[in-house]
Amino acid sequence: MKRLVRGLFGRLMIGMVAVSVVAVCVTAVFLYIRFDTINTRFREGTLHSFAMSIAKDVRAVGHVVTAPIRQSTVHRIAQEGGHFIVIGPSGERLAGSADVHDPFVPVEEMAEHYFELPKGNSPEALYGISLRIHGIAQPTYVQVAFPSSDVVFDSVLEEFMQDIAWLWIPFMLLMLATNLLVARIALRPLSQTVEEAEAIQPGGVSVTLSEKGLPDDVLALVRAVNQALGRLRQGYRAQEEFVGDMAHELRTPLAVMKTQLAVTDEPYARVLEKELVAMERLVEQLLDRVRLGRFRIEPGDVVELREAAREAAAYLAPQVIARNRSIEVIAGPAPVVVAGGRDDVFRAVRNLIENALDHTPEATTISVEVTDAPAIRVRDHGPGFPAEVLDAERRRRGLVRSDRRNGVGLGLAIVERTMMVHGGRLELSNGIVGGCAEMCFPPLGTEVG
């Protein structure tokens, strides 16, 4: 329920339901008041009609008043369950229903008034009229009363309300369903925009949200987000250009220092050479990161994974052997081809092998395996990956670092980004001995973007 309230469509739905319920209640109250007024008028009109019919039959000859009421009138009143009485000038009963001997209420000087009698004062609740008959000098009155629950106009009102309800309630439900459907259709472009926003990955600031088919109010928000993404994109590119320029500027002095140390026989020179190798690797990784930010897969770009794995292993083989380790490439006889950039896949595999080389003990073997998944799997015999690095969500958010011990921290991040660009993923795991990094590619023919 809380999730429904927090959603835009949920709020619209709750609002429409609330408005519909309020509308139903207000309409019901209005109809009740309206029909109660009509009912009262109809009831009073019926009573007045019966009273006038009786008054027409009352005669005055001199000072004598008689009430020869027609039997048809008496029969009609009795048939409807009503009662009547004609009261003479002295308060005597001139005519009336067989069971009525006294006035229902005391007579008053006013020409007519309506009254209600509760059930306690009579066998049943009554609603009636007391009317003074005009045209007779002596004050003569006629009183007519009907049971409140048995009058014909109550039945007419009840049937009318039932007929209205059968149309009214389904109409309100249909209107509510139609409004919800229209709201769902109107919000459909917004749902697509939300999906586009959720699909944006770290570094994916080049993406813009679709503005097609959005309402003006929402369109203003989406345009503001796209403008913010544009500013982020500019800052991101400026940062990458700075990193690239810095890395290029560092390559020359590092090469000069390595050359000078190579001709020095001092013991400290060998220690500095190792540090310079680490710095060179950092510079290369920074350049890899900059290249990757500009990388785009064009139609027709393919990579043969076996070749990429062999080239990376051959490139690093001298370093591996110099550090008293060995490296092997395991691959089947059939080519394993995927869509992608050859140089970028090569650099990603190189980073995985360098990462394994930093952590696998001496006299152990680094295994580079190419599978038909398609994937490239690099295994070592080191201490394995820490739990925070194994967390795929942290890697997806760009928080992954290859610091199982003292790694420089960019290698796995570059591989992670490379796989995202290629539409694949990087899977890290720990075996009984050592860690395993697997580059999983989508099959050839899968749309990458």
PALORO-426999 format. One record per residue (C-alpha): z, y, x. Coordinates in steps of 0.5 Angstrom, whole numbers, padded with zeros to 4 digits, always signed. Example, Ala and Ser with C-alpha at 12.3 -4.5 7.8 and 13.67 -1.06 7.14 Angstrom:
2
+0016-0009+0025/+0014-0002+0027/
***
This chain:
449
+0000+0000+0000/+0002+0005+0006/-0005+0003+0009/-0009+0005+0002/-0005+0012+0002/-0007+0013+0009/-0014+0012+0008/-0019+0017+0005/-0022+0013+0000/-0015+0010-0002/-0013+0017-0003/-0019+0019-0008/-0018+0012-0012/-0010+0014-0013/-0012+0021-0015/-0017+0019-0020/-0013+0014-0023/-0007+0019-0023/-0012+0024-0026/-0015+0019-0031/-0008+0016-0033/-0005+0024-0034/-0012+0025-0038/-0011+0019-0043/-0003+0021-0044/-0005+0028-0045/-0011+0026-0050/-0006+0021-0054/-0001+0027-0055/-0007+0031-0057/-0010+0026-0062/-0003+0025-0064/-0001+0032-0066/-0008+0033-0069/-0008+0027-0073/-0001+0028-0075/-0003+0035-0077/-0009+0033-0081/-0005+0027-0084/+0000+0032-0086/-0005+0036-0090/-0008+0030-0093/-0002+0028-0095/+0000+0034-0098/-0007+0035-0101/-0006+0028-0105/+0001+0030-0107/-0001+0037-0110/-0007+0033-0113/-0003+0028-0117/+0002+0034-0119/-0004+0038-0122/-0007+0032-0126/+0000+0031-0129/+0001+0039-0130/-0005+0039-0134/-0003+0034-0139/+0004+0039-0140/+0004+0043-0147/+0008+0048-0149/+0008+0050-0157/+0013+0056-0158/+0019+0054-0155/+0018+0047-0155/+0015+0043-0148/+0012+0036-0149/+0009+0032-0143/+0004+0027-0146/+0001+0024-0139/-0005+0020-0139/-0004+0013-0138/-0010+0013-0133/-0006+0018-0129/+0001+0014-0130/-0003+0008-0128/-0006+0011-0121/+0001+0013-0119/+0004+0007-0120/-0002+0003-0117/-0001+0007-0111/+0007+0006-0111/+0009+0013-0113/+0014+0016-0118/+0014+0022-0122/+0018+0026-0127/+0017+0032-0131/+0023+0036-0132/+0024+0041-0138/+0027+0048-0138/+0034+0045-0139/+0033+0040-0134/+0032+0035-0139/+0027+0029-0137/+0020+0030-0141/+0016+0024-0138/+0016+0020-0132/+0016+0013-0129/+0020+0008-0132/+0025+0008-0126/+0026+0015-0125/+0031+0019-0130/+0033+0024-0125/+0030+0029-0121/+0028+0027-0114/+0031+0034-0111/+0034+0040-0115/+0029+0044-0118/+0028+0051-0114/+0025+0058-0116/+0019+0057-0111/+0012+0055-0114/+0012+0049-0110/+0015+0046-0104/+0015+0039-0100/+0021+0034-0099/+0023+0028-0096/+0028+0023-0098/+0031+0018-0093/+0032+0011-0095/+0039+0012-0096/+0039+0016-0102/+0033+0012-0105/+0031+0005-0104/+0026+0007-0100/+0024+0013-0096/+0020+0018-0100/+0015+0024-0099/+0014+0028-0105/+0012+0035-0108/+0016+0039-0113/+0011+0044-0117/+0013+0049-0122/+0007+0049-0128/+0004+0055-0129/+0002+0058-0136/+0008+0056-0139/+0013+0061-0140/+0019+0056-0140/+0021+0054-0132/+0018+0047-0133/+0017+0043-0126/+0013+0036-0124/+0016+0032-0118/+0011+0027-0115/+0014+0022-0109/+0010+0017-0105/+0014+0012-0100/+0012+0014-0093/+0010+0008-0091/+0005+0006-0097/+0001+0012-0098/-0006+0011-0098/-0007+0016-0093/-0003+0013-0088/-0007+0007-0088/-0013+0011-0087/-0010+0014-0081/-0008+0008-0078/-0015+0005-0078/-0018+0011-0076/-0014+0011-0070/-0015+0004-0068/-0023+0005-0069/-0022+0011-0064/-0018+0007-0059/-0023+0001-0058/-0028+0006-0056/-0023+0011-0052/-0020+0006-0048/-0026+0002-0045/-0029+0009-0044/-0024+0012-0040/-0024+0005-0036/-0031+0006-0035/-0031+0013-0033/-0026+0011-0028/-0030+0005-0025/-0036+0010-0025/-0032+0015-0021/-0029+0010-0016/-0036+0008-0015/-0039+0015-0014/-0034+0016-0009/-0035+0010-0005/-0042+0011-0004/-0041+0019-0002/-0036+0016+0003/-0041+0011+0006/-0044+0015+0011/-0037+0017+0013/-0035+0010+0014/-0041+0009+0019/-0039+0015+0023/-0032+0012+0024/-0036+0006+0026/-0040+0010+0031/-0033+0013+0034/-0030+0007+0034/-0035+0004+0038/-0035+0009+0044/-0032+0006+0050/-0029+0010+0056/-0034+0014+0060/-0039+0013+0054/-0039+0021+0052/-0046+0021+0052/-0046+0018+0045/-0046+0023+0039/-0044+0021+0032/-0049+0021+0027/-0050+0027+0022/-0055+0024+0017/-0053+0024+0010/-0046+0027+0011/-0043+0032+0006/-0042+0039+0008/-0035+0039+0009/-0035+0032+0013/-0041+0035+0017/-0037+0041+0020/-0032+0036+0022/-0037+0031+0025/-0041+0037+0029/-0035+0040+0032/-0033+0033+0035/-0040+0032+0037/-0039+0039+0041/-0033+0037+0044/-0036+0031+0046/-0042+0035+0049/-0037+0039+0053/-0033+0033+0055/-0040+0030+0058/-0041+0037+0062/-0034+0036+0065/-0036+0029+0066/-0042+0030+0070/-0039+0036+0074/-0034+0031+0076/-0039+0025+0078/-0043+0030+0082/-0037+0033+0086/-0035+0025+0087/-0042+0024+0089/-0042+0030+0094/-0035+0028+0097/-0037+0021+0098/-0044+0023+0102/-0040+0028+0106/-0035+0023+0108/-0040+0018+0110/-0043+0022+0116/-0036+0023+0120/-0034+0016+0118/-0040+0013+0122/-0038+0018+0128/-0031+0016+0128/-0033+0009+0128/-0038+0010+0134/-0033+0013+0138/-0028+0008+0137/-0033+0003+0138/-0033+0005+0146/-0026+0006+0146/-0021+0000+0149/-0015+0003+0147/-0011-0002+0143/-0010+0003+0137/-0017+0004+0136/-0018-0003+0133/-0012-0001+0128/-0016+0005+0126/-0023+0001+0126/-0019-0003+0120/-0017+0003+0117/-0024+0006+0117/-0027+0000+0114/-0023+0001+0108/-0025+0008+0108/-0032+0006+0108/-0031+0001+0103/-0028+0007+0098/-0033+0011+0100/-0038+0006+0098/-0034+0005+0091/-0034+0012+0090/-0042+0012+0090/-0043+0006+0086/-0039+0009+0081/-0043+0015+0081/-0049+0011+0081/-0047+0007+0075/-0045+0013+0071/-0053+0015+0071/-0055+0008+0070/-0059+0006+0064/-0063+0000+0063/-0070+0000+0061/-0074-0005+0057/-0077-0010+0062/-0071-0009+0067/-0069-0016+0069/-0064-0019+0074/-0064-0027+0077/-0057-0028+0077/-0058-0033+0083/-0061-0029+0087/-0056-0023+0086/-0050-0028+0088/-0054-0030+0094/-0056-0023+0096/-0048-0021+0095/-0046-0027+0099/-0051-0026+0105/-0049-0019+0105/-0041-0020+0106/-0042-0027+0110/-0041-0023+0117/-0034-0020+0114/-0032-0026+0111/-0033-0030+0117/-0030-0025+0122/-0024-0025+0118/-0023-0033+0118/-0025-0034+0111/-0032-0038+0108/-0036-0037+0102/-0040-0041+0098/-0045-0040+0092/-0046-0045+0087/-0052-0045+0082/-0056-0050+0079/-0064-0051+0080/-0066-0047+0074/-0067-0039+0074/-0061-0035+0070/-0065-0029+0068/-0061-0023+0064/-0063-0016+0062/-0060-0011+0067/-0061-0007+0074/-0061-0011+0080/-0058-0006+0085/-0052-0005+0080/-0051-0013+0079/-0051-0014+0086/-0046-0008+0087/-0041-0011+0082/-0042-0018+0085/-0041-0015+0092/-0034-0012+0089/-0032-0018+0086/-0033-0022+0093/-0029-0016+0097/-0024-0016+0092/-0023-0024+0093/-0024-0023+0101/-0018-0018+0101/-0013-0023+0097/-0015-0030+0099/-0011-0033+0105/-0015-0035+0112/-0018-0041+0112/-0020-0041+0105/-0026-0041+0101/-0029-0036+0096/-0033-0039+0091/-0039-0035+0087/-0041-0040+0082/-0047-0038+0077/-0047-0041+0070/-0052-0042+0065/-0047-0038+0060/-0050-0033+0063/-0045-0031+0068/-0043-0030+0075/-0036-0033+0077/-0032-0031+0083/-0026-0035+0085/-0021-0034+0091/-0014-0038+0093/-0010-0031+0093/-0004-0030+0089/-0008-0028+0082/-0008-0022+0078/-0002-0019+0075/-0001-0019+0068/-0003-0012+0067/-0009-0013+0070/-0011-0019+0066/-0010-0015+0059/-0017-0014+0057/-0015-0008+0052/-0012-0004+0059/-0019-0006+0062/-0023-0003+0056/-0019+0003+0056/-0021+0004+0064/-0014+0003+0066/-0015-0003+0070/-0014-0003+0078/-0015-0009+0083/-0008-0008+0086/-0006-0015+0086/-0003-0013+0093/-0006-0007+0097/-0013-0006+0094/-0016+0001+0093/-0016+0000+0086/-0024+0002+0084/-0027-0005+0085/-0025-0008+0078/-0026-0002+0075/-0033-0001+0077/-0035-0008+0075/-0032-0007+0068/-0036-0001+0067/-0042-0005+0070/-0041-0010+0065/-0040-0005+0059/-0047-0002+0061/-0050-0009+0061/-0047-0011+0054/-0043-0016+0057/-0035-0016+0059/-0031-0018+0065/-0026-0024+0064/-0020-0025+0069/-0016-0031+0069/-0011-0034+0074/-0012-0042+0076/-0007-0046+0079/-0009-0043+0085/-0012-0036+0086/-0015-0032+0081/-0022-0032+0078/-0026-0026+0076/-0032-0028+0071/-0038-0023+0069/-0041-0025+0063/-0048-0023+0061/-0051-0023+0054/-0057-0028+0053/-0064-0025+0055/-0067-0022+0049/-0060-0019+0046/-0060-0012+0045/-0056-0008+0050/-0054-0001+0049/
***
